[in-house]
Amino acid sequence: MKTKIKILTMLLLCSFVFTIGCTEDDVALSEDYIGVNDNFSSFKWYTSGSRTTYNVSEKYINLNSYVAFYDISQNAIAHEWTIPASGKFLSKEFTESDSIYTDFILPTESLISNDNLINVLFTEAGIKEVKLVDTFKDSVTDAVRVQDYWQVEKIFTIDVFANTNPACKVYKFDYSVDPDNPTMVEVLNLTSAEMPSEEDQASWPTVSIEAGEELVYEDHSTEGRPTARKWFLDGGKPDVSGQEMATIKYNKLGDFTAYMQSSRSGGDTIPSYSSTKLIPLNIKVLPSTKPFEITGNATLENGVISFAVTGEAVEAINQKDFFTVHVTNEAAGFDQNIAIESVSINSSDATIINVALAEPTYNTDEIKISFSGGNIVSVDSRVLQDFDATTVKFSLGDNILSSSWSSFEDSSTNWKSGFLTGFWVGNSNDDNGSTVDPIFKQSDEQAFEGNFSARYKFDLSKNMTLQGSNFSKPNGVAEGTYKVSYMVYLEPGNTLKKFKSAIQSPFQLIEWDLESLPRGEWIEISQVVTTGAVPSGKRFDIKIDVGDNPGVSGEQIIYFDNISWIPLVPRT
């Protein structure tokens, strides 16, 4: 009997370290492993891989990678491996640090081996098969009788992934026919067969665009079953993108190049791989002939108004006197300009101008900014054009309500609460329809954010109320003025005209007009509401009443999401 060793440990070690350096004598079966004497016959094998894949016969590998196969059958009198025509037997001399295996290919044209352990290099992409046939004197599981012996066959399927190979198209915009609606024109088609080199850059085509214009990069990679791509774009904004079709703006003057990466994300059935390729296109960015002007919205955050311009700015010295920031607050009787502290170019994005305010603003203010007579200069020596009073947008602040409650994400098992935690409909058996399809219920059919919303589905044959019992828990709601809002989705065909909200204490009804809202899309509805202090545990209800909807008939479906109460700060 062979010397006893811990067979499973050795097998896993050889498997997890890719069987590097393992020989047939390294692993010997023992009575401890098979549980019987040496006369017992069994058919068993292992392959290289992780702890979850060493005993599976389907493997997924990269091109020019190998798999180790080990026959550990007990009392086989013969065994034979057959590999595909493109496969190569490897010696056992390579180490874990090796990644190229050509030096270890055995000098044989044979596709058959009688070794217990074989390392097979796969040099061709596609589905490949390795076959193991073992012969036994006695019957084993799945064996068939062949004359006086028993044979069992196992097919190993190897999915060999080709290397990824980038391919793309590049487009520019043609403004010559309709400057407001430019058309895309192809300027480069890079195929997978091409392998550009920097040494040939002088012969690459050149695309010329003006500062502030864009190129569009479109991924056409298919080779190697890629799952992602990445663009690396010198001089572009952004300079890195993972979009399948990436629109990249060029603001800086100069000559630039780009390259792309095509990759596969790793997984149990997808081996990871990535490859990069130069995009053989010389990009020349010229001074713009278009006006240098404000674009998009002006926004306010942390006392700084920011707005984008059509190109990168390089100089904005002593410019605050050319800006006017005007604030109106009707409730406070405030209607005047406020002081500006400084004007600067955004340090991380030169297409953004920052105007820092010297005075505080309030979320009840209306703010506008204008510019006249200044000298903010772009990288291509254009001067920013004057612009009239432009509304400044800003966040009003945070919702004071619990996010999971106000977005209907908290679930319940009680149909009388609409399967919602912190809400209630009624205790009588027919108050909320039925257990199968409640009138008010948590629903995953539509959601503005998260996974759920609250659905109302009814024929309006009686008044219905969704009681918001957790509205003011745990600390109540302070006296004050709030922007109160819902996101609502009215199913196409919905003809509801109105619903109401009810603050339980101090009691107040708030009416919401639905009749003029579009159907089939999420819409924010909002009002400014002033209330006294709401004690903890008081409700904020949704009420859909028959009397508010004269002439409405048939099934009505509406979804509610994201109830919001944002405190409004008065200007004093």
C-alpha positions as CSV (number, residue, x, y, z in Angstrom):
1,M,0.0,0.0,0.0
2,K,1.3,3.5,-0.8
3,T,2.3,5.8,2.0
4,K,-0.8,7.5,3.5
5,I,-1.1,11.2,2.8
6,K,-4.0,13.7,3.0
7,I,-5.1,13.3,-0.6
8,L,-7.8,16.0,-0.6
9,T,-5.4,18.7,0.7
10,M,-2.8,17.8,-1.9
11,L,-5.3,17.8,-4.7
12,L,-6.7,21.2,-3.7
13,L,-3.1,22.5,-3.4
14,C,-2.2,21.3,-6.8
15,S,-5.5,22.6,-8.2
16,F,-5.4,26.1,-6.6
17,V,-1.8,26.7,-7.6
18,F,-2.6,25.6,-11.1
19,T,-0.9,22.2,-10.6
20,I,2.5,23.9,-11.2
21,G,5.2,21.5,-10.3
22,C,2.8,18.7,-9.3
23,T,3.7,15.2,-10.6
24,E,2.0,11.9,-10.5
25,D,4.0,10.8,-7.5
26,D,3.0,13.9,-5.5
27,V,-0.6,12.5,-5.0
28,A,-1.3,8.9,-3.8
29,L,-4.7,7.5,-2.9
30,S,-5.0,6.0,0.5
31,E,-7.5,3.9,2.4
32,D,-8.3,7.0,4.5
33,Y,-9.5,8.7,1.4
34,I,-11.4,6.0,-0.4
35,G,-12.7,4.4,2.8
36,V,-12.1,0.9,1.5
37,N,-9.2,-1.4,0.4
38,D,-7.2,-1.2,-2.8
39,N,-9.6,-3.5,-4.6
40,F,-12.2,-0.7,-4.7
41,S,-12.6,1.0,-8.1
42,S,-13.8,4.5,-8.7
43,F,-13.8,7.1,-11.4
44,K,-12.8,10.6,-10.2
45,W,-11.0,13.7,-11.6
46,Y,-10.1,17.3,-10.8
47,T,-9.2,20.4,-12.8
48,S,-7.3,23.5,-11.9
49,G,-9.3,26.5,-10.6
50,S,-10.7,28.0,-7.5
51,R,-12.4,26.2,-4.6
52,T,-15.7,26.5,-6.4
53,T,-14.6,25.3,-9.9
54,Y,-11.9,22.6,-9.4
55,N,-14.6,19.8,-9.6
56,V,-16.6,21.2,-12.5
57,S,-16.2,20.1,-16.1
58,E,-17.1,23.4,-17.8
59,K,-14.3,25.9,-17.8
60,Y,-14.1,29.5,-19.0
61,I,-10.6,30.8,-19.8
62,N,-8.7,33.4,-21.8
63,L,-7.0,32.6,-25.1
64,N,-3.5,31.2,-24.6
65,S,-4.3,30.1,-21.1
66,Y,-4.2,26.5,-19.8
67,V,-6.2,24.1,-17.7
68,A,-4.7,21.3,-15.7
69,F,-6.6,18.0,-15.7
70,Y,-5.9,15.2,-13.1
71,D,-7.3,11.7,-13.3
72,I,-7.4,10.3,-9.7
73,S,-9.5,7.3,-10.5
74,Q,-8.9,4.2,-8.3
75,N,-7.8,1.0,-9.9
76,A,-8.1,2.1,-13.5
77,I,-6.2,-0.3,-15.7
78,A,-5.9,2.3,-18.5
79,H,-6.7,5.9,-19.1
80,E,-6.5,8.2,-22.1
81,W,-6.9,11.9,-22.6
82,T,-7.7,13.4,-26.0
83,I,-7.3,17.1,-26.6
84,P,-8.5,19.4,-29.5
85,A,-6.3,19.9,-32.5
86,S,-5.4,23.4,-31.5
87,G,-4.5,22.3,-27.9
88,K,-0.9,21.9,-26.8
89,F,0.5,19.7,-24.0
90,L,2.6,21.6,-21.5
91,S,5.4,20.3,-19.3
92,K,5.2,20.7,-15.5
93,E,8.3,23.0,-15.4
94,F,6.6,26.4,-15.5
95,T,6.1,28.5,-12.3
96,E,3.3,30.8,-11.1
97,S,5.1,33.8,-12.3
98,D,5.0,32.6,-15.9
99,S,2.3,34.0,-18.2
100,I,3.6,33.0,-21.6
101,Y,3.8,29.2,-22.0
102,T,5.3,28.7,-25.4
103,D,8.7,27.6,-24.0
104,F,6.9,24.8,-22.0
105,I,5.1,23.2,-25.0
106,L,6.0,19.5,-25.2
107,P,7.6,18.6,-28.6
108,T,4.8,16.3,-29.8
109,E,2.2,16.4,-32.4
110,S,0.1,13.8,-30.6
111,L,-3.3,14.8,-29.2
112,I,-3.4,11.8,-26.9
113,S,-1.8,11.3,-23.5
114,N,-1.9,8.4,-21.0
115,D,-0.5,10.5,-18.1
116,N,-2.5,11.0,-14.9
117,L,-1.9,14.7,-15.0
118,I,-1.9,16.9,-18.1
119,N,-1.6,20.6,-18.6
120,V,-3.3,21.8,-21.8
121,L,-2.7,25.1,-23.5
122,F,-5.6,26.5,-25.5
123,T,-4.4,28.5,-28.5
124,E,-7.7,28.9,-30.4
125,A,-10.8,30.7,-29.3
126,G,-14.2,28.9,-29.2
127,I,-15.8,25.9,-27.5
128,K,-13.2,23.2,-27.1
129,E,-13.5,19.7,-25.7
130,V,-11.1,17.4,-23.8
131,K,-12.1,13.8,-23.4
132,L,-11.0,11.3,-20.7
133,V,-11.6,7.6,-21.2
134,D,-10.8,5.2,-18.3
135,T,-10.9,1.4,-18.4
136,F,-11.7,-0.7,-15.3
137,K,-11.7,-4.4,-14.6
138,D,-14.9,-3.9,-12.5
139,S,-18.0,-1.8,-13.1
140,V,-18.0,1.8,-11.9
141,T,-20.7,4.5,-12.0
142,D,-21.7,5.4,-15.5
143,A,-19.4,2.8,-17.1
144,V,-20.4,0.7,-20.1
145,R,-19.2,-2.9,-20.8
146,V,-16.7,-3.2,-23.6
147,Q,-15.8,-6.8,-24.2
148,D,-14.2,-8.0,-20.9
149,Y,-13.8,-4.5,-19.4
150,W,-15.7,-1.5,-18.3
151,Q,-15.1,1.9,-19.8
152,V,-16.3,5.4,-18.6
153,E,-16.0,8.6,-20.6
154,K,-16.0,12.2,-19.5
155,I,-16.1,15.3,-21.7
156,F,-14.7,18.5,-20.4
157,T,-16.0,21.7,-22.2
158,I,-13.7,24.6,-22.4
159,D,-15.0,28.0,-23.5
160,V,-11.9,29.8,-24.7
161,F,-12.5,33.6,-24.9
162,A,-10.7,35.5,-27.6
163,N,-8.8,38.6,-26.5
164,T,-10.7,41.8,-26.6
165,N,-9.8,44.0,-29.5
166,P,-10.9,47.7,-29.6
167,A,-12.8,49.1,-32.6
168,C,-14.6,52.4,-32.8
169,K,-15.9,55.3,-34.9
170,V,-15.3,59.0,-34.3
171,Y,-17.7,61.7,-35.4
172,K,-17.6,65.5,-35.5
173,F,-20.5,68.0,-35.8
174,D,-21.2,69.8,-39.0
175,Y,-22.6,73.3,-38.2
176,S,-22.5,74.6,-41.8
177,V,-26.1,73.9,-42.8
178,D,-28.0,74.5,-39.5
179,P,-25.8,75.9,-36.7
180,D,-28.6,75.2,-34.1
181,N,-29.1,71.5,-35.2
182,P,-25.7,70.3,-36.4
183,T,-25.4,66.8,-38.1
184,M,-22.8,64.2,-37.1
185,V,-20.2,63.4,-39.7
186,E,-17.9,60.3,-39.5
187,V,-14.2,61.2,-39.4
188,L,-12.6,57.9,-38.5
189,N,-13.5,54.2,-38.6
190,L,-11.0,52.1,-36.6
191,T,-11.5,48.4,-37.2
192,S,-10.4,45.5,-35.0
193,A,-8.0,44.5,-37.7
194,E,-6.0,47.7,-37.5
195,M,-3.1,48.1,-34.9
196,P,-2.1,51.8,-35.0
197,S,1.4,52.8,-33.9
198,E,2.7,56.2,-32.7
199,E,5.5,55.8,-35.3
200,D,2.9,56.3,-38.0
201,Q,1.2,59.4,-36.4
202,A,2.3,61.7,-39.2
203,S,0.2,59.7,-41.6
204,W,-3.0,59.7,-39.5
205,P,-5.9,61.8,-40.6
206,T,-6.5,65.1,-38.9
207,V,-9.8,66.5,-37.7
208,S,-10.0,70.2,-36.9
209,I,-12.6,71.6,-34.6
210,E,-13.1,74.9,-32.8
211,A,-12.6,75.4,-29.1
212,G,-15.9,74.5,-27.3
213,E,-16.9,72.0,-30.0
214,E,-17.2,68.2,-29.5
215,L,-16.2,64.9,-30.9
216,V,-18.3,61.8,-30.5
217,Y,-16.6,58.4,-29.8
218,E,-18.7,55.3,-30.5
219,D,-17.6,51.8,-29.4
220,H,-17.8,49.2,-32.1
221,S,-15.8,46.5,-30.3
222,T,-17.2,42.9,-30.6
223,E,-14.1,40.7,-30.6
224,G,-13.6,38.8,-27.4
225,R,-17.1,39.4,-26.1
226,P,-16.3,42.7,-24.3
227,T,-18.6,44.0,-21.5
228,A,-17.2,47.5,-21.1
229,R,-15.0,50.1,-22.6
230,K,-13.1,53.2,-21.5
231,W,-12.0,56.2,-23.5
232,F,-8.8,58.2,-22.6
233,L,-9.0,61.6,-24.2
234,D,-6.1,64.0,-24.0
235,G,-7.5,67.6,-23.9
236,G,-11.1,66.4,-23.7
237,K,-13.8,67.1,-21.2
238,P,-14.2,64.7,-19.6
239,D,-10.8,63.2,-20.3
240,V,-11.9,59.7,-19.3
241,S,-15.3,58.2,-20.1
242,G,-16.9,54.8,-20.0
243,Q,-19.9,55.6,-22.2
244,E,-20.7,53.4,-25.2
245,M,-21.2,56.6,-27.2
246,A,-19.2,59.4,-25.5
247,T,-19.6,63.1,-26.4
248,I,-16.4,64.9,-25.5
249,K,-15.9,68.7,-25.6
250,Y,-12.6,70.2,-26.4
251,N,-12.0,73.6,-24.9
252,K,-8.2,74.0,-25.0
253,L,-6.3,75.0,-28.1
254,G,-3.7,72.5,-29.3
255,D,-3.1,69.1,-30.8
256,F,-4.4,66.0,-29.0
257,T,-4.7,62.3,-29.4
258,A,-6.9,59.6,-27.8
259,Y,-6.9,55.8,-27.1
260,M,-9.5,53.3,-26.0
261,Q,-9.7,50.2,-23.8
262,S,-12.0,47.3,-24.5
263,S,-12.5,44.9,-21.6
264,R,-14.4,42.0,-20.0
265,S,-15.4,42.1,-16.4
266,G,-14.5,38.9,-14.6
267,G,-17.0,36.4,-13.2
268,D,-17.7,32.7,-12.8
269,T,-18.3,32.3,-16.5
270,I,-16.4,35.3,-17.9
271,P,-12.6,35.5,-17.6
272,S,-11.5,39.1,-17.2
273,Y,-9.4,40.7,-19.9
274,S,-8.6,44.1,-21.3
275,S,-6.7,45.6,-24.2
276,T,-5.9,49.1,-25.3
277,K,-5.4,50.6,-28.7
278,L,-4.4,54.0,-30.1
279,I,-7.1,55.9,-32.0
280,P,-5.2,57.0,-35.1
281,L,-6.6,60.5,-35.3
282,N,-4.8,63.8,-34.9
283,I,-7.2,66.3,-33.2
284,K,-6.5,69.9,-33.8
285,V,-8.4,72.5,-31.7
286,L,-8.6,75.9,-33.3
287,P,-9.8,79.3,-31.9
288,S,-13.6,79.5,-32.0
289,T,-15.5,81.8,-34.3
290,K,-18.6,81.5,-32.1
291,P,-19.5,83.9,-29.3
292,F,-18.1,83.4,-25.8
293,E,-21.3,83.4,-23.7
294,I,-23.2,82.0,-20.8
295,T,-24.7,78.6,-21.3
296,G,-27.1,76.5,-19.2
297,N,-28.4,77.5,-15.7
298,A,-26.8,79.7,-13.1
299,T,-26.8,77.9,-9.7
300,L,-26.2,78.9,-6.1
301,E,-24.4,76.7,-3.5
302,N,-22.7,77.7,-0.3
303,G,-22.9,81.4,-1.1
304,V,-21.3,81.0,-4.6
305,I,-23.2,81.5,-7.9
306,S,-21.8,79.4,-10.7
307,F,-22.5,79.4,-14.4
308,A,-21.0,77.7,-17.4
309,V,-19.6,79.4,-20.5
310,T,-18.9,78.2,-24.0
311,G,-15.2,77.6,-23.7
312,E,-12.4,77.7,-21.1
313,A,-11.7,81.0,-19.4
314,V,-8.1,82.0,-18.6
315,E,-8.6,85.5,-17.1
316,A,-11.2,87.0,-14.8
317,I,-9.3,89.7,-13.0
318,N,-11.1,92.6,-11.2
319,Q,-14.5,91.6,-12.7
320,K,-16.9,91.8,-9.7
321,D,-18.0,95.4,-10.5
322,F,-19.4,94.2,-13.9
323,F,-21.8,91.7,-12.3
324,T,-25.1,92.5,-10.7
325,V,-26.9,90.2,-8.3
326,H,-30.4,91.3,-7.5
327,V,-32.5,89.7,-4.8
328,T,-36.3,90.0,-4.4
329,N,-38.2,88.7,-1.3
330,E,-41.8,89.8,-1.5
331,A,-42.7,88.6,2.0
332,A,-39.9,90.7,3.6
333,G,-40.3,93.7,1.3
334,F,-36.8,93.2,0.1
335,D,-35.9,94.3,-3.5
336,Q,-32.3,95.3,-4.1
337,N,-28.8,94.4,-5.3
338,I,-26.5,92.6,-2.9
339,A,-22.7,92.8,-2.7
340,I,-20.3,90.5,-4.5
341,E,-17.1,89.4,-2.8
342,S,-15.1,88.0,-5.7
343,V,-15.2,86.6,-9.2
344,S,-13.0,83.7,-10.2
345,I,-12.5,80.8,-12.7
346,N,-13.4,77.4,-11.2
347,S,-10.1,75.7,-10.3
348,S,-11.2,72.2,-11.5
349,D,-13.3,73.3,-14.6
350,A,-12.2,76.4,-16.5
351,T,-15.6,76.5,-18.3
352,I,-17.3,77.5,-15.0
353,I,-17.3,81.1,-13.6
354,N,-17.8,81.5,-9.8
355,V,-19.3,84.6,-8.3
356,A,-18.9,84.6,-4.5
357,L,-21.5,86.7,-2.6
358,A,-20.6,89.0,0.3
359,E,-24.1,88.8,1.8
360,P,-26.3,85.9,2.9
361,T,-29.3,84.7,0.9
362,Y,-32.4,82.8,2.0
363,N,-34.4,80.0,0.4
364,T,-37.3,82.3,0.2
365,D,-35.4,84.7,-2.0
366,E,-35.6,85.1,-5.8
367,I,-32.1,85.7,-7.2
368,K,-31.0,87.0,-10.6
369,I,-27.6,87.7,-12.0
370,S,-26.5,89.8,-14.9
371,F,-23.2,90.8,-16.5
372,S,-22.2,93.9,-18.6
373,G,-19.0,95.5,-19.8
374,G,-16.6,93.1,-18.3
375,N,-13.4,91.5,-19.7
376,I,-13.5,87.7,-18.9
377,V,-11.3,86.2,-21.6
378,S,-11.3,82.6,-23.0
379,V,-8.3,80.5,-24.0
380,D,-8.7,81.6,-27.6
381,S,-8.9,85.3,-26.7
382,R,-12.7,85.8,-26.9
383,V,-14.4,88.1,-24.4
384,L,-17.4,87.0,-22.5
385,Q,-20.5,88.6,-23.9
386,D,-22.9,90.6,-21.7
387,F,-26.0,88.8,-20.5
388,D,-29.3,90.1,-19.0
389,A,-30.8,89.2,-15.7
390,T,-30.7,85.3,-15.4
391,T,-32.6,83.4,-12.7
392,V,-30.3,81.6,-10.2
393,K,-31.5,78.2,-9.2
394,F,-30.7,76.7,-5.8
395,S,-31.7,73.9,-3.5
396,L,-34.2,74.9,-0.9
397,G,-32.7,72.5,1.6
398,D,-33.4,69.1,3.1
399,N,-36.7,67.2,3.6
400,I,-37.5,67.1,7.4
401,L,-39.5,63.8,7.0
402,S,-38.1,60.3,7.4
403,S,-36.8,59.3,4.0
404,S,-38.1,55.7,4.2
405,W,-41.5,56.8,5.4
406,S,-42.0,59.7,3.0
407,S,-40.9,57.5,0.0
408,F,-43.2,54.6,1.0
409,E,-40.3,52.2,1.3
410,D,-41.2,50.9,4.8
411,S,-43.2,47.7,4.3
412,S,-45.9,46.0,6.5
413,T,-47.7,42.7,6.4
414,N,-51.0,44.3,7.2
415,W,-53.3,44.9,4.2
416,K,-55.4,47.3,6.2
417,S,-52.4,49.6,6.2
418,G,-51.9,49.1,2.5
419,F,-48.8,47.0,3.4
420,L,-47.1,50.2,4.5
421,T,-45.5,50.9,7.8
422,G,-46.4,54.3,9.3
423,F,-49.7,54.5,7.4
424,W,-53.3,53.3,8.0
425,V,-56.5,53.0,6.0
426,G,-59.1,51.4,8.3
427,N,-59.9,48.6,10.6
428,S,-63.2,47.4,9.1
429,N,-62.9,44.5,6.7
430,D,-64.0,46.6,3.7
431,D,-62.3,49.9,4.5
432,N,-59.4,49.2,2.2
433,G,-61.0,46.9,-0.4
434,S,-59.7,43.4,-0.1
435,T,-56.6,41.5,1.0
436,V,-55.9,40.5,-2.6
437,D,-56.0,44.1,-4.1
438,P,-56.3,46.9,-1.5
439,I,-57.4,50.3,-2.6
440,F,-54.3,51.9,-1.1
441,K,-51.2,49.7,-1.2
442,Q,-47.4,49.8,-1.4
443,S,-46.6,49.1,-5.1
444,D,-43.5,48.3,-7.1
445,E,-45.4,48.9,-10.4
446,Q,-44.2,52.6,-10.5
447,A,-41.6,54.3,-8.4
448,F,-40.1,57.7,-8.8
449,E,-37.1,56.8,-6.6
450,G,-36.3,53.6,-4.7
451,N,-38.4,50.4,-5.1
452,F,-41.9,51.4,-4.1
453,S,-44.6,54.1,-4.2
454,A,-48.2,54.2,-2.8
455,R,-50.9,53.2,-5.2
456,Y,-54.5,54.3,-5.1
457,K,-56.7,52.1,-7.4
458,F,-60.5,52.5,-7.0
459,D,-63.7,53.4,-8.8
460,L,-64.3,56.4,-6.5
461,S,-67.5,54.9,-5.0
462,K,-66.7,56.2,-1.5
463,N,-64.3,58.6,0.2
464,M,-60.9,57.1,0.9
465,T,-58.1,58.3,3.3
466,L,-54.5,57.1,3.6
467,Q,-53.6,58.2,7.1
468,G,-50.0,59.2,7.5
469,S,-49.6,58.1,11.1
470,N,-45.8,58.4,11.4
471,F,-45.7,61.9,9.8
472,S,-44.6,63.9,12.9
473,K,-42.8,61.1,14.8
474,P,-40.6,61.2,16.9
475,N,-40.1,65.0,17.5
476,G,-43.1,66.7,16.0
477,V,-42.9,69.4,13.3
478,A,-41.9,72.9,14.2
479,E,-44.1,75.9,13.6
480,G,-43.2,77.6,10.3
481,T,-43.6,77.9,6.6
482,Y,-42.7,74.9,4.4
483,K,-42.5,73.9,0.7
484,V,-44.8,70.8,0.7
485,S,-44.6,68.6,-2.3
486,Y,-45.4,65.2,-3.7
487,M,-44.3,63.3,-6.8
488,V,-47.4,61.9,-8.5
489,Y,-48.0,59.6,-11.4
490,L,-51.5,59.5,-12.9
491,E,-52.1,56.4,-15.0
492,P,-53.2,57.2,-18.6
493,G,-57.0,57.4,-18.6
494,N,-57.1,58.8,-15.1
495,T,-59.7,61.6,-14.8
496,L,-59.3,62.6,-11.2
497,K,-59.6,66.3,-10.6
498,K,-58.5,66.8,-7.0
499,F,-57.2,65.3,-3.8
500,K,-56.6,66.9,-0.4
501,S,-53.9,66.7,2.2
502,A,-54.9,67.0,5.9
503,I,-52.7,68.1,8.8
504,Q,-54.4,66.6,11.8
505,S,-53.2,69.1,14.4
506,P,-53.4,72.0,14.1
507,F,-56.0,71.0,11.5
508,Q,-55.5,72.3,8.0
509,L,-56.7,71.1,4.6
510,I,-54.5,71.5,1.5
511,E,-56.1,71.1,-2.0
512,W,-54.2,69.7,-4.9
513,D,-55.3,70.2,-8.5
514,L,-54.8,67.1,-10.7
515,E,-57.1,68.0,-13.7
516,S,-54.5,69.9,-15.6
517,L,-51.6,67.6,-15.0
518,P,-50.2,65.3,-17.8
519,R,-50.8,61.6,-17.5
520,G,-48.3,58.8,-17.8
521,E,-45.3,60.5,-16.2
522,W,-44.0,61.6,-12.8
523,I,-44.8,65.2,-12.0
524,E,-43.8,67.2,-8.9
525,I,-46.7,69.2,-7.3
526,S,-45.9,71.7,-4.6
527,Q,-47.3,74.4,-2.4
528,V,-46.1,76.8,0.3
529,V,-47.8,75.9,3.6
530,T,-47.7,77.7,6.9
531,T,-48.6,75.7,10.0
532,G,-48.4,75.9,13.8
533,A,-46.4,73.4,15.7
534,V,-47.4,69.8,15.0
535,P,-47.1,67.5,18.0
536,S,-45.4,64.2,17.7
537,G,-47.8,61.4,16.6
538,K,-50.1,63.6,14.6
539,R,-51.0,62.6,11.0
540,F,-50.6,64.0,7.5
541,D,-53.2,62.3,5.4
542,I,-54.0,61.8,1.7
543,K,-57.8,62.2,1.1
544,I,-59.5,61.3,-2.2
545,D,-63.2,62.3,-1.9
546,V,-66.1,61.7,-4.2
547,G,-67.3,65.3,-3.7
548,D,-64.0,66.8,-5.0
549,N,-64.3,64.8,-8.3
550,P,-67.8,65.4,-9.8
551,G,-68.4,63.5,-13.0
552,V,-65.4,61.2,-12.5
553,S,-66.3,57.5,-13.0
554,G,-64.5,54.2,-13.7
555,E,-61.3,52.9,-12.2
556,Q,-58.8,55.6,-11.2
557,I,-55.1,54.8,-10.6
558,I,-52.6,57.3,-9.1
559,Y,-49.2,56.7,-7.5
560,F,-47.7,58.9,-4.8
561,D,-44.0,59.1,-4.0
562,N,-41.5,61.3,-2.1
563,I,-43.6,63.4,0.2
564,S,-41.4,66.4,1.1
565,W,-41.6,69.1,3.7
566,I,-38.7,71.6,3.3
567,P,-38.5,74.5,5.9
568,L,-38.6,78.0,4.2
569,V,-36.4,80.6,6.0
570,P,-37.9,84.1,6.0
571,R,-35.7,87.1,5.3
572,T,-35.6,89.3,8.3
